[in-house]
């Protein structure tokens, strides 16, 4: 059985859910200003962004940090 992580705000949340939340809170334009990646700034979509984020650890880390920050508002 996987170990529980009660203090990890990302535990049990998919990357897709994180991205959908950020798009809802910030919109693509502001998201692209906060995190400078092409999949947010040029013809943005959830699927293209997920593909990029799954292959690019530094970008995924920025998205996850912004997600955690958005929860504290």
N, C-alpha and C positions, 0 to 999 in steps of 0.2 A: 504494500500500500504506500503511495507517495506521501512524503512528509508534509504536514500542514505548515503553511507559512502565514500565520495570522497578521503579522506586521508588514507584509509585503503588499502594497496597494495594487501591484500588477498580477498577483496570484489569481489564476483562474480566468483572466481576461484575455481574450484573443487580440492579436494585432489588428484585425479587422474592426473589432468593437472599439478599440482605442482610436483608430483613425476616424471611424464614423463619429465618435464623440467629438473629436477635435474639429472636424469639418462642421459639425452642428454648432459648436461653441464659437469658433473663429471664422469659419468660411474659408474657401480655398485661397482667396486673395491675401488675407491676413496670415494664414498658415504659411503661405509662400514667402511672406516677408519675414516671418519669425524663423523659419527653417528654409534656407536657400537651397532647394533641390528642384530640378527641372520637372519632376512629376507633380509638383505642387503648383508650378508657375506656368507651364505650357500644356494646354489641353488636359487639365487634371481629371483623374478618375480614381476611384477606390482601387480597382484592379491593377492599374499601372503603378500606383503608389505602393501597393502591397508587394508587387513583384520586386520593385526597387528596394524597398525596406528590408525584405527578407534576404537580399543579397548584400546589403550594405550595413554592417554593424554600427558604424558611427552615426549614420542617419537614423537608424532605428533607436539608438540610445537617446538622441535628441528628441525624437517623437515621444518616447516613453517618459522622459523628464518633463516635457511640456504637458503631457497628460496628467502626471502626478501634480504638477503645479496648478493645472486647471481645476483639480478636485478641491484644492484648498481655498478657492475663491468663495 
